[in-house]
Amino acid sequence: MTLAPPAPAPARTKAPAARARRRGRAAPYLFVLPALLLFAAFKLYPIGWSFVMSLHRTVAGVDTYVGADNYTRMLDDPLMWTALRNTGVILAVQVPLMLALATALAVALNSTVLHGRSLFRLGFFLPMVTGLVAYGIVFSVLLNKDYGLVNWFLGQLGVDPVPWLTDGLWARISLGLALTWHYTGYNAVLLLARLQTVPQELYDAAAVDGAGAFAAFRHVTLPGLRPALLLTTVLSTIGTLQLFDEPYVLTGGGPDNATLTIGVYLYRNAFTYFDFGYASALAYALTVLIGLLGLLQFRLLGEKP
């Protein structure tokens, strides 16, 4: 008796396997789809619609297409130039001062001679977690000419009250002090994180070559900090060009527009004058300016964008 050969197993169709592969490939996209939809709804759409608005002018609730008029209008707008000049002064004076202090602070906090470094690091970083509006209100109270704590302290030393917030020059200085207090610790922590990656062997080699403290700082510390300095410079530049909360809370852009920044002027046009077309054009011009300054900083600091 001979046995019949076993019947061949039924061939598996390729369709289920192909569907499984397609489902596997589509799964990651399905997981990120909600985030993409939210990004498109709350980021891309407002950005695109803002550009459309920048080409229109709203009069009595009626939008009229005006082309590039909102952009050319900036050239003849003295308040826009005042705001740009004020922002440029803050950028040119306050940002280098703050970064120099942050660098010195990072070097000090990295020193093994300093005891309680963790406590100092926490203390200098704490201003960063303070709300922008909250610390602006605190500074406006401290610097009040009539009943502020700073003028009271100066009065104990025989100094006349200083019009911190009511004089153009002093208002700019007050704004610079507030910004420096708030952001120096944050930048110092970024620089400190980079500084701790600089190999100790480089300092040992510099000491063997007879380099003093200043020479080691110049030839070892600063080159080691270069990437972090580039990062903090770009971030500080972007933050300064977008400056709004501090001048709005401290001085409201005054006195006599002495602390009017591009951010405050943009807000005024949008939500005080309801000129959303011109405000949108200002926003796009500011974006282009930030991009150009960022590219310039990358080039000056020797990094490719």
Disulfide bonds with the S-S distance in Angstrom:
none
